[in-house]
Amino acid sequence: MQTVTANEAKQNFGQVIDKALQGPVSITKHGRPSVVITSDAEYKELIDLKRKLLQAELREGFGSLDRGEVSPRTAEQIAEDVLKRHLNQ
């Protein structure tokens, strides 16, 4: 991922957009990562993945409830498991 400062992004926004069409561009502010600019297609893919992961997590949670199971796992652990399963499909 390419990285540019906020000042560079402001001065060369058209070039940053062109770079973002090739891959995500990280914008730093005061030396720290602040935002990422990405293409519309990449953004839509990320939103779709997030939706699919949430749906899978909900199905798992409701399935556990239907089976009368109670899991001590945290939401983060469940999300990790769902992500691993999704990426291995």
JODA-V890294 format. One record per backbone hydrogen bond with DSSP energy under -1.0 kcal/mol. NH is the residue of the N-H (numbers start at 0). CO is the residue of the C=O. If there is no record, write none. Layout:
<<NH;CO> <NH;CO>>
This chain:
<<1;23> <3;25> <5;27> <8;4> <9;5> <10;6> <11;7> <15;11> <16;12> <17;13> <18;14> <19;15> <20;16> <21;18> <22;18> <24;36> <25;1> <26;34> <27;3> <28;31> <31;28> <33;26> <34;26> <36;24> <42;38> <43;39> <44;40> <45;41> <46;42> <47;43> <48;44> <49;45> <50;46> <51;47> <52;48> <53;49> <54;50> <55;51> <56;52> <57;53> <58;54> <59;55> <60;56> <61;57> <62;58> <63;59> <64;60> <65;61> <66;62> <67;64> <68;63> <77;73> <78;74> <79;75> <80;76> <81;77> <82;78> <83;79> <84;80> <85;81> <86;82> <87;83> <88;85>>
